[in-house]
Amino acid sequence: MMSNVTSHQICDERTANRIARRINAARSYAKHVDEWAAAEIRRAQKQEERLLQWFAPRLEAWARWRLGGGRRRSIALPGGTLSLRRQPVRPTVVAEAEVLAWCRDHLPAAIELDVRVAGPQVITVRQWLEQTGLEAEAVEKLRRRIVAEHVKVSGEMPPGMEMGGGDERLYIS
């Protein structure tokens, strides 16, 4: 008894080619949609940045006037909610070079070293940089969270830092 060939079976080159073409078309369409979506996200983010840059100070001034210094801290509008929120008081870096210098002696865990190496040599990076004269660029970066945690736990404020925050900022949701 002979079995019937269904439309889901591949029985010749023509059928296989048609399915391969459809799969590639689906992949191509997905790539196109991803690129389009990424471009639209970038466009929307730029538009938001421009609108915030231009209107946020005006919205904040209007919200402060509208709230009149009372207890209410938000205004519900049909298009969203404007809120004034107090920022937490926390240690803020004002002179990164000073904080980095202090961390080298007192809190080395708060320093991150970014190294860019030209060439295939990447072994123990720190030793390699010290022992070889090969071209490399090393940039120290401050791990701000670690320094902030140190200030919170010890109460010790490194030079180049001060307490910041405590003011109100506008949030739009």
Protein Blocks (a to p, Z undefined) as FASTA:
>chain_A
ZZdddfkbcfbfklmmmmmmmmmmmmmmmmmmmmmmmmmmmmmmmmmmmmmmmmmmmmmm
mmmmmnnopabfbdcdfkbccdddddddddddfblmlmmmmmmmmmmmlpccddddedjb
dcdfklmmmmpccdcdddddddfklmmmmmmmnopacehiaceejiacdddZZ
